[in-house]
Structures are given as C-alpha cells and as structure tokens.
Amino acid sequence: MQTAINPTTGEVIQTYPDHTPEQVQQIIAQSHECFLKWRRISIPERSAALKKVHAVIMANKAKYGRIISEEMGKTLKEAVTEVEKCASAANYFAENGLKLLADEHIVTEYSKSYVSFQPLGIIFGVMPWNFPFWQVLRFALPSLMAGNVGILKHASNTPACALAIESIFKEAGLPEHAFRSLLIPGSRVEEVISNPKIVAVTLTGSTPAGKSVAALSGKYLKKTVLELGGSDAYLILEDADIDHAIKTIAASRMLNCGQSCVSAKRLIVHESLKERFERGIVEIFSKQTIGNPLDEATNVGPMSRADLRDELHEQVQRSIAAGAKCLLGGKVPEGKGAFYPLTVLSDVKKGTPAYMEEMFGPVAVIIPAKDELDAITIGNDSVFGLGGAVFSKDVARAERIAREWMESGACFVNMMVRSDPRMPFGGIKESGYGRELSAYGMREFVNIKTIIVA
Ligand code: NAP
C-alpha cells in the first residue's frame, strides 16, 4: 500500500494499492513488447513525440505543481518551476537527439569503421521524492529518445506524482507501455531487477539505497547508474564577494526546504569572513516565511516527511552536543506538519554529524578555514563527491581550485550548483557513478556498438 500524506497537515491524501507480483510481471512483458516497436520508430519521429511531451507538460504545469506541493511540501512556485524545467528538458532532447545519437566515424584502414548507438530495452528507474518530476524525467526523456522504454518505481510517498508522470507520456501519444509506473515498495525491487527483460537500472536516492540496489543489480548483472547523496562543500575564500556569496548560498540552502542533493551543505569560510558570513545567513534565514506551500507568501514549506524531519533534528542535536554553536533554529515547532525551522550551525567540528553526514534539510553548516589549502582539505574531507562551489573575486584562482582540486562530479565558480540538460550530472565517491543528462547521460543506456566494414 502506498500512502500519500500531506506533510503540511499530516493528513492522508490518498492510499493506493501496490501492484501485485503478477501485475509487475505483466507490466514488464507489456513494456518489452512496446520496446520492440518503439525501437523501430525513427529518431525524428521520437523527437516529434518528445515535442508533444513538452506541450503536455506545459499545458498541465499548474495541476502537476499542485500534486507535487501537496505530496512532498515544496512551495507551489518551486514546484511549477520544476515542472517547467522538465518541459525544457523534453525540448532539449527532442531538438538534440539526432545529434547526440549520430554515428561516430573513426578513421582506420577499413572501408568503414564507426560507432553506432543502439537502444537496449527497458530501463528501470528507482526515484526519490525530493524533485519528484525532475528526477524521473531526466532519466525518462533521454532513454525514450534513444529508443528505450522506461519503468518507474517512485518513492512510496509520491504515488500521485508517479501516476501523473505516466499519464504525460500517454497524453503525448507515445505507445501505451512506453513509460509505466509500478506502485511497489523498495523491498520489492528484486522482482523487477531479476526479470531478464530489464536491461539496466538507474537509482537516484540515498547512498544506502544505492548500495543495496547496486548489489542486487550486480547479482543479475544489470548495468547501473547511481545518483546518490551529497554534502557539497562551498568554499568562501578570503577575497570572495561576501554579499554575493551570502545571498547565493542562502538561496541554495533554502531551496526545496534544503532537501536537494546539490544544496550548499558545508559552508567552508575563511576565518576573516566568518562573523560577517554568519550574520548574513542568519539575517536572510530570519526573514523567510515558513508555512503552507500553496500560499503565495510562503518561501519555505514543510519537509517532506515527519520521520525525515525527526532524523534531521537528531543530527542537529548531536552536532550541538559535540560543540557546534546553534545561531538560529534548531527546535521542532509545535503544531501539525513536518516543519523544521531554518537553522544555522557554526564552528562545526570534524567528526560530528553536521561535518560528516548529509544534512537533508534546511540547516546551514559553517566550518571555518585558515587558508586556501585548509579550505580545500576540509572540502574534500567527505565520503561524498557530488557538487561543490568556490567563491572568490579572483576567478582564475577559483576556477583552478574547482577544476583541479575539488573531489566532486561538478564544481561551480561564484554560483550555486544546479543541473542543466546540456551538461553531464553525477557524482564520484559515495555520491555514485555514471552520469545523467547531455550526451554522456544519453550514452549510459545505449549499446555502444562497433561497426567495421572490410
Ligand atoms: P531513499 O530513501 O534512498 O529513496 C529513494 C528511492 O529508493 C525510493 O524510491 C525508495 O523507495 C527506494 N529505496 C530506498 N531504499 C531502498 C532499498 N533498500 N532497495 C530498493 N529501493 C530502495 O532516498 P530519499 O530519502 O527518497 O531521497 C533523498 C536522498 O536522495 C538524499 O540522500 C539525496 O541526496 C539523494 N538524491 C540524490 C540526487 C542525485 O542526483 N545525486 C538527487 C536527488 C536526491 P521507497 O520510498 O519505497 O522506500
């Protein structure tokens, strides 16, 4: 049973019966039949289908935005922006599919030698609730463009999002089984992964979930892409434009109530700027309106589940007990809903939860650094390696640190980390492996086939 609970009120929105094991196998069989036809559709026709996906998403963006806000609590404004981003990604893959999938010719002594990118079959996506449309569409769109079909197992707290996404592809006129949603808990993914018709698995979620699904996929020898947790380091060097850094970092940390894999999580500040930085973040956080995500005045909604809020609070408390200074927030508010205040922890020490673990909520973690080398060392002192950023007025210096020193799948200079369909997205270390988006993402789930003609 999947239960959608409104995190603003704590009330059940709706319950949905799980698919039975027989239904799961039937859906996989139908998807495979669909794949055999879809792969024969020409790339320009697939591209036209994705253009229709764009149109359906844009026509329904207010409706989808509301479903997202109600199920996982982000503000309606942010939810609609997320939906629009999905539409623009549909356009990107529609317009660039031909180029991204074009044969790559290589000069050899043979009359012809080239690499061709052929579809593989059913790609199984295990997805999280935090960007419940974007995370799904960013695997679905390039997969469909490449001639694959998709099956989604969404997070158990966002079943209406799962069904709405399935309906987008139907409304856009794609074959009925080109993209299907399975309503099953995480404990049942082996039923899917073990089916020989499933050719690959992509998971976006926490590192423990990634390890578990990777182990299962290894058992059945299925290719995986893993987009996992992060604890991005933002280095604020002594020559940073401090006002710009404060504004950008506060915005990154508040987005989605802090529940973003590439949120500004560890703020490593040169000690000469620490007090000013602390004051700036506290000032911005204090001005925000926290409340019902459907109200226009609200900047920050509840967290998406009460149990996740309680886990975050426990991490905050353990960090304070280990010596962190709490400059703002840090208390669970009374009343209903999964609310947590915008919180600022400073002087966070190595070995404490706020330093070592991912804080998946609205908590700014400030760690002072003595100099550039100290900042880089602290930045890389993490099991995670997803994104990161460097703030300095000396752009060449910041770029050198970003390019050569930061252990992460992406590093931005003087701006917040965000995904972009034109650029690859993914992590290193315990943030996962493989890439999504761009040509790199599209080529994760194709047969990279060598053709040589004598
Ligand atoms: P989660 O608990 O790991 O859940 C993600 C998905 O995995 C859900 O569909 C969940 O299903 C499933 N799942 C969980 N444990 C599983 C298991 N042992 N076997 C099979 N499936 C399992 O993560 P979350 O709390 O929803 O999302 C937050 C995490 O995702 C954070 O760590 C965040 O950093 C990460 N994230 C990473 C990226 C990225 O691109 N790198 C993007 C967004 C989020 P159920 O709901 O049924 O348990």
Boltz pocket constraint, residues with backbone or C-beta under 6 A from the ligand:
constraints:
  - pocket:
      binder: B
      contacts: [[A, 126], [A, 127], [A, 128], [A, 129], [A, 130], [A, 131], [A, 135], [A, 153], [A, 154], [A, 155], [A, 156], [A, 157], [A, 184], [A, 185], [A, 186], [A, 187], [A, 189], [A, 204], [A, 205], [A, 206], [A, 207], [A, 208], [A, 209], [A, 210], [A, 212], [A, 213], [A, 226], [A, 227], [A, 228], [A, 229], [A, 230], [A, 260], [A, 261], [A, 262], [A, 358], [A, 360], [A, 386], [A, 427], [A, 431], [A, 432]]
      max_distance: 6.0
